[in-house]
Amino acid sequence: MDTRRLILVLIFTFSSFMLWESWQKYHQPKLPANAATTAPAGTAAPQPSAALQAGASGGAPAAGTAPVVATAETFTVQTDLVKASISPLGGDIVELDLLNYTQHDNSEKTFALFDAKHQYAMQSGLIGEGLPTHRTQFRLVDGPMKLADGADELKVRLEATAPNGAKVAKILTFKRGSYLIDVAWEIDNKGEKPLVSHAYYQLQRDDVAPEGETKMVSTFTGPAVFTEADKYQKVSFDDVGAGKAKFAKTADNGWLAMVQHYFVSAFVPNDKAPREYYMRKVDGQNVYQTGVIVPIAEIAPGTKGQTSVSLYAGPQEQDALKKVAPGLDLVVDYGWLTVVAAPIFWALQAIYKLVGNWGWAIVVLTIILKLIFFPLSAASYKSMAKMKLLTPRLMQLKERYADDKQRLNQEMMKLYQTEKVNPLGGCLPILVQIPVFIALYWVLLGAVEMRGAPWILWIKDLAAPDPFYILPVIMMASMFVQTKLNPTPPDPIQAKVMMMMPLIFGFMFFWFPAGLVLYWVVNNILSIAQQWQITRMIETGGKAANDAKA
C-alpha cells in the first residue's frame, strides 16, 4: 500500500466516523408535533425494595398513577448564579435559569436548565402512609426570596400537614457561588406510633436533545448512575421505556444524574448511606423520571426526624464537579479517546490560566503539540521530499512498464531501496495527528468552558462554527499549499483525488467548532513552514550531489 492509498484510507476512516455520529443525531427521538408543553401528571411515589425497607412495618402503599392536578402558581428565588421557580405543588423546582449562561440562539436571554419546554424539573417527596409526595400542596413560609448581600445561603421553607397528623417541612438551601442546592426534609411525628418512612428525589425530563447541538455530532442526553463498584453507567431513554435499563440499583455510595450537552443535574446522597436508584417512564407521556430513594431513621412519637440530599444543577465544569462527588466529572463525555482527551484538556486549561483567552490557549497548545511531534514530522517530511525528487524517475518507470504491473512494482521497490526512501514514511504525522485531532474535537465539543468563549474579531464562540466561514476557507487554502509541497502521485486519478481533498475536508469543516478549525489552521501553517524548509534543504542537497556527479 503506497502513501496515497494509506492517506485515503485514513480520510475514509475519519469521514466514516463523522458520518456515523451524524447518523446517530439524525435518528435521535424527535419531539412530536402535538407534544404537551406543560408538566404532565407524574406517577405516584416510587416504592423502595424490601431490602431498603429493612423490615419496615406495613410498607408503602402500592404504586399507581396520580390524578391530574392543576398547575400551581410558582414563586421565584434568586442567588448570584441561579434564578429558580418553585411550585407549591410538591415544592418542585420547575424552572432553573443559570444567570452566567445564555441561550444558544438568543444571547439576550439566560439559559434555562429546568424548564417547561422539556418538562424538566426537580421533584421529591416522602414514602409512607399519608406522607406528602411531589403531588402534595405545600404552603410557603415567609422569608427572603433573594440572596442578601453578604449572606452565604438562602433557605426556602415549605410546609404541609400529613393526614396522620405529622408536620412535614421541605427546605431548599441555595448557596452563594455554587450550583449546589440542599434538598432537606423535616418530619415532626405528632402521632402515637413510630413513623417509618423513606424520601425520594427524582429528576424529570423528556427525551428530546437540547437546542444548539452541533450538526456534526450527537452528544448523550439521558440518565446516568455512578457507584464505586459499577463506575459510570449511561442509560438510554429507549432502554428505560422498554424496561431494559441496566444500571446499579442499590449501593451505599454514588450519585444519579440527568445529563445533556454542557450541563448536568445530579442528586448526591451522603456517602455510606444506603440508597436505591430507579428509572421509569411516565405513563402515556414522552417523559422520564430517574431518582434515588433513601431511608429515614425511625421517628418515635413526639420526636423529629430529617434527611437531606445535595442537588447539583449547573454547567459541566470539571473542577467543580470533582469537588461535588467522586466520578461526577465523568459526565463530561470525551468518547473512546478519553485517555488522550483528558490530558489535552488539562494542558489547555493550564495554558488558559496563563493567557486568559481560550482561543490563544488553543494556538499555544497547537504550537506545543507541534514541538512534541517535531522529530517525527521532520523524518516524515524528509521522506516525502525525497519521494518528490524521485517522481520524474517513477514516471519514467511507469511509462516503460505500463503493460507489466508486476515488473513496475518490482522496479519501484528497487528504486526505493537504492535511494533509501520509505514510501510510507510520509504517513507518520497523519497517524499521530488523527487520534489527537479526534480527541481535541471531543474536548472542544464537550467542554462547557468553550461555550460562548470568544477569540478575536468575528469569533465570538469557539464552540460554534465560524459564522463567516473564514477559518474553514483559510484551512482549505493551507491544505492546497500542503498538497503542492507533497510529491505528485504517478497515477493521474490519484493526483486528482488528492487535489480534491482540501475541498472535501474544507466543506466538512464548515460545521465544525471554530476552536477545532483554529487548531487545524495553526497546525497546517506550522506544517507548511516545516515541510517547505525541509523540502528546500533536500532539493538543494540533491542538486549539489548531481552537480558533483556531473
C-alpha positions in Angstrom: 0.0 0.0 0.0 1.6 3.3 -1.1 1.3 6.7 0.7 -1.7 7.9 -1.2 -3.7 4.8 -0.5 -2.9 5.0 3.2 -3.9 8.6 3.3 -7.2 7.8 1.5 -7.9 5.0 4.0 -7.3 7.4 6.9 -9.6 10.0 5.3 -12.2 7.4 4.7 -12.0 6.2 8.3 -12.3 9.6 9.7 -15.2 10.5 7.4 -17.0 7.3 8.3 -16.6 8.3 12.0 -18.2 11.7 11.4 -21.0 10.2 9.3 -21.7 7.7 12.0 -22.0 10.5 14.6 -24.3 12.4 12.2 -26.5 9.4 11.6 -26.9 8.9 15.4 -28.0 12.5 15.8 -30.5 12.2 12.8 -32.1 9.1 14.4 -32.5 10.6 17.9 -36.1 10.7 19.1 -37.9 13.9 17.9 -40.5 15.9 19.8 -44.0 15.0 18.5 -45.9 17.9 16.9 -48.7 17.5 19.4 -46.5 17.1 22.5 -47.7 18.8 25.6 -45.7 21.8 26.8 -47.0 21.7 30.4 -45.7 19.4 33.1 -47.5 16.1 33.0 -49.2 14.4 35.9 -46.4 12.4 37.5 -46.6 8.8 38.6 -47.2 8.1 42.3 -44.3 8.0 44.7 -41.7 5.3 43.8 -41.6 2.2 46.1 -38.4 1.0 47.9 -37.4 -2.6 47.6 -37.9 -4.9 50.6 -34.2 -4.8 51.3 -34.2 -1.0 51.6 -37.3 -1.0 53.7 -35.3 -3.1 56.2 -38.3 -4.7 57.7 -40.4 -1.6 57.9 -43.9 -2.5 59.2 -46.7 -2.1 56.8 -44.5 -1.0 53.9 -45.5 1.7 51.5 -48.7 2.0 49.5 -48.9 0.3 46.1 -47.7 2.4 43.2 -50.2 3.9 40.8 -50.8 6.9 38.7 -51.5 10.1 40.5 -54.6 12.2 39.5 -54.1 15.2 37.3 -53.7 18.3 39.4 -53.9 21.9 38.2 -50.5 23.6 37.9 -50.0 25.8 40.9 -48.6 29.4 40.6 -44.9 29.5 41.2 -42.7 31.8 43.2 -39.1 32.8 42.3 -35.9 32.9 44.3 -32.6 34.2 43.1 -28.9 33.9 44.1 -25.8 35.2 42.4 -25.7 32.2 40.0 -29.3 30.9 39.5 -32.9 32.0 39.5 -35.3 29.2 40.4 -39.1 29.0 40.0 -40.6 26.8 42.7 -44.1 25.3 42.7 -46.1 24.9 45.9 -47.3 21.7 44.3 -44.7 19.3 45.8 -42.2 22.1 46.3 -40.7 21.2 42.9 -38.1 23.3 41.1 -39.9 23.7 37.8 -37.5 26.2 36.2 -33.9 27.0 36.9 -32.1 29.8 35.0 -28.3 29.8 35.0 -27.5 33.5 35.1 -24.0 33.2 33.7 -25.1 31.4 30.6 -27.2 32.5 27.7 -29.5 30.6 25.3 -27.9 29.1 22.3 -29.8 31.1 19.7 -30.5 34.2 21.8 -27.7 35.8 23.8 -30.1 38.3 25.3 -31.8 35.6 27.4 -30.4 33.4 30.2 -30.2 29.7 29.7 -32.8 27.6 31.5 -31.7 24.1 32.6 -35.1 23.2 34.2 -38.0 24.4 32.0 -41.5 23.6 30.9 -40.5 23.1 27.2 -38.6 19.9 28.1 -40.8 19.2 31.1 -37.5 19.2 33.0 -37.9 19.6 36.8 -36.6 18.5 40.2 -39.1 16.7 42.3 -39.0 15.0 45.7 -41.4 13.6 48.3 -41.8 11.1 51.1 -42.8 7.4 51.0 -45.1 6.3 53.9 -48.7 6.2 54.8 -50.3 9.6 54.5 -47.0 11.4 53.9 -46.7 14.2 51.3 -45.3 13.4 47.8 -44.4 15.6 44.9 -48.1 16.0 44.1 -48.9 17.4 47.5 -49.8 21.1 48.0 -47.4 22.9 50.3 -47.5 26.4 51.8 -44.6 28.8 51.7 -43.2 30.1 54.9 -42.5 33.8 54.8 -38.8 34.6 54.2 -36.4 36.3 51.8 -36.7 35.4 48.1 -33.3 36.8 47.1 -29.8 36.1 48.4 -29.0 39.1 50.6 -25.7 41.0 50.2 -23.1 39.4 52.5 -25.2 36.2 53.0 -23.8 32.8 52.1 -27.0 30.9 51.7 -30.7 31.3 51.1 -33.2 29.0 52.7 -36.7 28.4 51.3 -39.1 26.5 53.6 -42.4 24.9 52.6 -44.7 23.1 55.0 -47.6 20.6 54.9 -49.6 18.6 57.4 -50.0 14.9 56.7 -53.4 13.1 57.3 -51.7 11.2 60.1 -51.0 14.4 61.9 -47.3 14.6 61.1 -46.0 18.0 60.3 -43.6 18.0 57.3 -41.3 20.7 56.0 -39.3 20.8 52.8 -36.3 23.1 52.9 -34.3 24.1 49.9 -31.0 25.7 50.6 -29.3 27.7 47.9 -25.6 28.7 48.3 -23.6 31.7 47.1 -21.1 31.0 44.4 -22.4 27.4 44.0 -24.7 25.4 41.8 -25.4 23.0 44.8 -28.8 23.0 46.4 -29.5 21.1 49.6 -32.9 19.4 49.5 -33.9 18.5 53.0 -37.0 17.0 54.7 -38.0 17.5 58.4 -40.7 15.3 59.9 -42.4 16.0 63.2 -44.2 12.8 64.3 -47.3 14.0 66.2 -48.9 10.5 66.2 -48.8 7.8 68.8 -46.9 5.2 66.7 -43.4 5.2 65.4 -43.1 6.6 61.9 -41.1 4.6 59.3 -40.5 6.4 56.0 -38.3 7.0 53.0 -37.5 10.1 51.0 -37.2 10.0 47.2 -35.6 12.6 45.0 -36.1 12.5 41.2 -35.3 14.3 38.0 -38.0 14.5 35.3 -37.3 15.3 31.6 -38.5 14.4 28.1 -36.1 12.6 25.7 -35.6 15.5 23.3 -32.0 16.6 22.9 -31.3 20.2 23.9 -31.1 23.1 21.5 -27.9 24.0 19.8 -26.4 20.6 19.2 -23.7 20.7 16.5 -24.7 19.2 13.2 -21.6 17.0 13.1 -22.1 15.1 16.3 -24.8 13.8 18.7 -23.9 14.2 22.4 -25.5 12.0 25.0 -28.8 13.1 26.6 -30.3 10.9 29.4 -29.9 9.5 32.9 -26.7 8.2 34.3 -25.6 6.4 37.6 -22.2 6.1 39.3 -21.2 3.7 42.0 -17.7 2.7 43.2 -18.4 -0.9 42.1 -20.0 -0.4 38.7 -18.5 3.0 37.9 -20.1 5.4 35.4 -23.2 4.0 33.6 -25.2 5.9 30.9 -28.7 4.7 30.2 -30.7 5.5 27.1 -34.3 6.7 27.3 -35.2 3.9 24.9 -34.0 1.3 27.3 -35.8 2.9 30.2 -39.0 3.0 28.3 -38.6 -0.6 27.2 -37.8 -1.8 30.7 -34.4 -2.9 29.6 -32.3 -0.4 31.5 -29.2 -1.9 33.2 -27.6 0.0 36.0 -26.6 -0.3 39.6 -29.8 -0.2 41.6 -28.6 -0.4 45.2 -25.5 0.9 46.9 -24.2 2.9 49.8 -22.3 5.4 47.6 -22.5 7.2 44.3 -24.9 9.5 42.6 -27.6 9.7 40.0 -27.8 12.4 37.2 -29.7 13.6 34.2 -27.0 14.5 31.5 -27.2 16.7 28.5 -24.7 18.7 26.4 -22.7 21.1 28.6 -25.0 20.8 31.6 -26.0 18.2 34.3 -28.3 17.8 37.2 -27.3 15.2 39.8 -28.5 14.0 43.2 -25.7 13.1 45.6 -26.8 11.4 48.8 -24.5 11.3 51.8 -21.6 8.8 51.4 -22.1 5.4 53.0 -25.8 5.9 53.4 -27.9 3.2 51.8 -29.8 4.2 48.7 -31.8 2.8 45.8 -31.7 4.1 42.2 -34.6 3.9 39.9 -35.7 4.9 36.4 -39.1 4.9 34.8 -41.3 6.3 32.0 -44.3 8.4 32.9 -47.5 6.6 31.7 -48.8 7.9 28.4 -46.1 10.6 28.2 -42.9 11.2 26.4 -41.4 11.9 29.8 -39.0 10.0 32.0 -38.1 10.1 35.7 -34.9 9.0 37.3 -34.3 9.2 41.0 -32.9 7.9 44.3 -34.7 6.6 47.4 -33.0 7.0 50.8 -34.4 5.6 54.1 -35.2 7.8 57.1 -34.4 6.6 60.6 -37.5 5.5 62.5 -39.1 8.5 64.2 -40.6 7.9 67.6 -43.9 9.6 68.7 -43.3 13.2 69.7 -39.9 13.4 68.1 -38.5 14.8 64.8 -36.5 13.2 62.0 -34.8 14.6 59.0 -32.8 13.7 55.8 -31.0 15.7 53.2 -29.6 15.1 49.7 -27.4 17.5 47.7 -28.5 18.5 44.2 -26.0 19.9 41.7 -27.7 21.6 38.8 -25.4 23.6 36.5 -22.6 23.5 34.0 -20.2 20.6 33.5 -17.2 22.5 34.9 -14.8 19.7 35.7 -13.0 21.2 38.6 -16.4 22.0 40.3 -17.8 18.5 39.5 -14.8 16.8 41.1 -15.4 18.6 44.3 -19.1 17.7 44.5 -18.6 13.9 44.2 -16.1 11.3 43.0 -16.7 10.4 39.4 -19.1 13.3 38.7 -16.7 14.8 36.2 -17.2 11.7 34.0 -20.4 13.3 32.7 -18.1 15.4 30.5 -18.0 12.8 27.7 -14.9 12.6 25.6 -15.9 9.4 23.9 -13.5 6.5 23.4 -10.4 8.7 23.3 -10.7 9.9 26.9 -7.2 8.7 27.7 -5.9 11.2 25.1 -8.6 14.0 25.6 -8.3 14.3 29.4 -4.6 15.4 29.4 -5.2 17.6 26.4 -8.0 19.5 28.3 -5.7 19.7 31.4 -3.0 21.3 29.3 -5.4 23.6 27.6 -6.8 24.7 30.9 -3.3 25.3 32.3 -2.4 27.5 29.2 -5.7 29.4 29.6 -4.9 30.4 33.1 -1.7 32.0 31.7 -3.0 33.7 28.6 -6.6 34.4 29.7 -8.2 33.6 26.4 -9.3 30.1 25.2 -8.6 30.9 21.5 -5.0 31.8 22.2 -4.8 28.8 24.5 -5.6 26.6 21.5 -2.9 28.4 19.5 -0.3 27.8 22.1 -1.4 24.2 22.6 -1.0 23.6 18.9 2.5 25.0 18.9 3.4 22.8 21.9 2.0 19.7 20.2 3.9 20.6 17.1 7.1 20.8 19.0 6.5 17.5 20.7 6.0 15.8 17.4 8.7 17.8 15.6 11.2 14.9 15.3 8.6 12.6 13.8 7.3 15.2 11.4 10.9 16.1 10.3 11.6 12.5 9.5 8.3 12.2 7.6 8.8 15.4 5.6 12.3 14.3 4.7 10.9 11.1 3.3 8.2 13.0 1.4 10.8 15.4 0.0 12.9 12.5 -1.3 9.8 11.0 -2.8 9.2 14.3 -4.6 12.8 14.1 -6.1 12.1 10.6 -7.3 8.8 11.5 -9.0 10.3 12.0 -12.5 12.1 8.7 -12.4 8.9 7.0 -11.1 7.0 8.5 -14.1 9.7 7.1 -16.4 9.3 3.6 -14.9 5.5 3.9 -15.3 5.9 4.7 -19.0 8.5 1.9 -19.5 6.5 -0.8 -17.8 3.0 0.4 -18.5 1.9 -3.1 -19.7 3.6 -5.1 -16.9 2.3 -4.1 -13.4 4.4 -6.7 -11.6 7.6 -5.6 -13.2 6.7 -2.0 -12.5 6.2 -2.7 -8.8 9.5 -4.6 -8.7 11.4 -1.7 -10.3 9.7 0.8 -8.0 10.7 -1.1 -4.9 14.2 -1.5 -6.2 14.4 2.3 -6.7 13.2 2.9 -3.2 15.8 0.5 -1.8 18.6 2.1 -3.9 17.7 5.6 -2.8 16.9 4.6 0.7 13.4 6.0 0.6 10.5 4.7 2.7 7.3 5.3 0.6 5.2 5.1 3.8 7.4 7.5 5.8 5.2 10.4 4.9 2.2 8.9 6.7 3.6 9.1 10.2 2.3 12.6 11.1 -1.2 11.7 9.9 -1.2 8.5 12.0 -0.1 10.5 15.1 -2.4 13.5 14.5 -5.6 11.6 13.8 -6.1 10.5 17.5 -5.0 13.9 18.7 -7.4 15.6 16.3 -10.4 13.5 17.3 -9.5 13.9 21.0 -9.3 17.6 20.7 -12.6 17.6 18.7 -14.3 15.9 21.7 -12.6 18.3 24.1 -13.8 21.4 22.3 -17.3 19.8 21.8 -17.7 18.7 25.4 -16.0 21.4 27.4 -18.6 23.9 28.7 -15.7 26.4 29.1 -15.7 26.8 25.3 -19.4 27.6 25.2 -19.6 31.3 24.4 -15.8 31.8 24.7 -14.6 34.4 22.2 -11.2 34.5 20.5 -10.7 37.7 18.3 -12.8 39.8 16.0 -15.6 37.7 14.5 -15.1 34.6 16.5 -17.4 35.1 19.5 -18.0 31.4 20.4 -15.2 28.8 20.0 -17.8 26.0 20.5 -19.9 27.1 17.5 -19.0 27.1 13.8 -17.3 30.1 12.3 -20.3 32.4 11.3 -18.5 33.8 8.2 -16.6 30.6 7.3 -13.3 32.5 7.2 -11.3 29.9 9.2 -12.5 26.9 7.0 -11.5 28.8 3.9 -8.1 29.5 5.3 -7.8 25.9 6.2 -8.7 24.8 2.6 -6.0 27.2 1.3 -3.4 25.8 3.6 -4.3 22.2 2.6 -3.9 23.2 -1.1 -0.4 24.5 -0.3 0.4 21.3 1.5 -0.8 19.3 -1.5 1.6 21.2 -3.7 4.5 20.5 -1.4 3.8 16.8 -1.4 5.1 14.6 -4.3 2.7 14.3 -7.2 1.2 10.8 -7.4 2.2 8.9 -10.6 -1.4 7.9 -11.1 -3.4 10.8 -12.7 -6.6 9.7 -10.9 -4.9 9.7 -7.5 -3.5 13.1 -8.3 -6.9 14.5 -9.0 -8.3 12.9 -5.8 -5.6 14.4 -3.7 -6.3 17.8 -5.2 -10.0 17.4 -4.2 -9.2 16.5 -0.6 -8.9 20.2 0.6 -12.3 21.0 -0.9 -13.9 17.9 0.7 -12.4 18.5 4.1 -13.0 22.2 3.9 -16.7 21.6 3.3 -16.9 19.3 6.3 -15.1 21.9 8.5 -17.8 24.5 7.8 -19.9 22.9 10.6 -17.0 22.1 13.0 -16.5 24.2 16.1 -14.4 27.3 15.4 -11.9 26.2 18.1 -11.2 23.0 16.3 -10.8 24.7 12.9 -8.4 27.2 14.6 -6.3 24.3 15.8 -6.1 22.8 12.3 -5.3 26.1 10.6 -2.4 26.8 13.0 -1.2 23.2 12.7 -1.3 23.4 8.9 0.6 26.7 8.8 3.3 25.3 11.1 3.5 22.1 9.0 3.8 24.1 5.8 6.7 26.1 7.2 8.5 23.0 8.4 7.8 21.0 5.2 8.9 23.8 2.9 12.2 24.3 4.8 13.0 20.5 4.8 12.0 20.2 1.1 14.2 23.1 0.2 17.1 21.6 2.0 16.7 18.2 0.4 16.3 19.6 -3.1 19.4 21.8 -2.6 21.3 18.8 -1.4 20.1 16.6 -4.3 21.1 19.3 -6.8 24.6 19.6 -5.3 25.0 15.9 -5.4 24.0 15.8 -9.1 26.4 18.6 -9.9 29.2 16.7 -8.2 28.5 13.6 -10.2 28.4 15.6 -13.4 
